[in-house]
Amino acid sequence: MPYPTVDSGYEAMRQFVADQYLAGADIPKLSLSVDFVDWKDITGYGKYRSLLTVNLGDDVTVDYAPFDVSVKLRVCAVSYNCLNDRFETLTIGEKRISVVNSINSTSQQISEVKQEITVASQTVSGIFGSVNDINSDDKLTPSKKGAALREWSSLANEKGTLSTQATALGITTELTSSNDAFQLLSNYLNGGALYMTGIPLWLDSDHLNVTTDISGEQYRQKFEDYYAARNTLVQAITAKLKTLDNTAQNGIDTNTGEITTINSTLTTVQTDVNGLQTSVSSIDNQISNTEDGITLRLSNAESIIEQHSASIVTKVESSTFDGYVSENDS
């Protein structure tokens, strides 16, 4: 801090104001461009020629009524007409502060620069300290804590999912090892105390922006131990799911074979049914043909009977008639 106390701040402020007054801060800054007629060239003022001559660098008194200002300024630029041998315009401005004042002002500026250099050096030292903490293996800096919090939170969220899957698949040994490793990691991040719930101590909002001294080797080892146990659990879950998938596929294949056999049997039965239907149709045809034959035979028999009946009647009648004629004749 450039001003560690209030009193030092006030003292610096008073010194600054005094230096500004010394530099003429209370004197208006004026710069005027003046068009004028050189009186020395006017008749009757010849004898005052030497008094009315103004050259570059001369001091002149300027009275400026609108601002009620009367100050001494220096001629800092002139416009000279060489054809008419006269000055036409003058530019007058503030005259320079005395050499002593200039030196004092320069000394003040040097002091201010030194003070700024000191502040800059302190800032650079602080930056180098922060860089050293970041590069240090045994410093858990705020930036490292931010990354650690994101990683730990991701692992905590994943842990619940892995636990649910492992429990459903009956995986106990690998699940226990993974949970134990996560507990040890959380204990370490909790400052060595038993972690229960929430965010570990070193990563919570009260300590996230504070650099914590740690053992870099232990810090890395705790994460590596959990990742090893976690990967073993994931492999166990994957293997179990693959086994169940293979078993289900084998069951599907077996059922497919049985379904194929059933379909084949159904095809055979259908073929037999089709054969039976053909046989029944043939029998129906034979029965139909037999009925037609019997009907035809009955019809033929009836016709023959009718023919024989007519013949018998004729013969009977003929015999009767012949006997009647013979009897009458006699």
Buried (B, 14 or more C-beta within 10 A) or exposed (E): EEEEEEEEEEEBEEEEEEBEEBBBEEEEEBEEEBEEEBBBEEEEEEEEEEEEEBEEEBEBEBEEEEEEEEBEBBBBEBEEEEEEEEBBEBBBBBBEBEEEBEEBBEEBEEEEEEEEEEEEEEEEEEEEEBEEBEEBEEBBBBEBBEEBBEEBEEBBEEBEEBBEBBEEBEBEEBBEBBBEBBEBBBBBBBEEEEBEEEBBBBBBEEBBEEBBEBEEEEBEBBBEBBBEBBEBBBEBBEEBEEEEEEEEEEEEEEEEEEEEEEEEEEEEEEEEEEEEEEEEEEEEEEEEEEEEEEEEEEEEEEEEEEEEEEEEEEEEEEEEEEEEEEEEEE
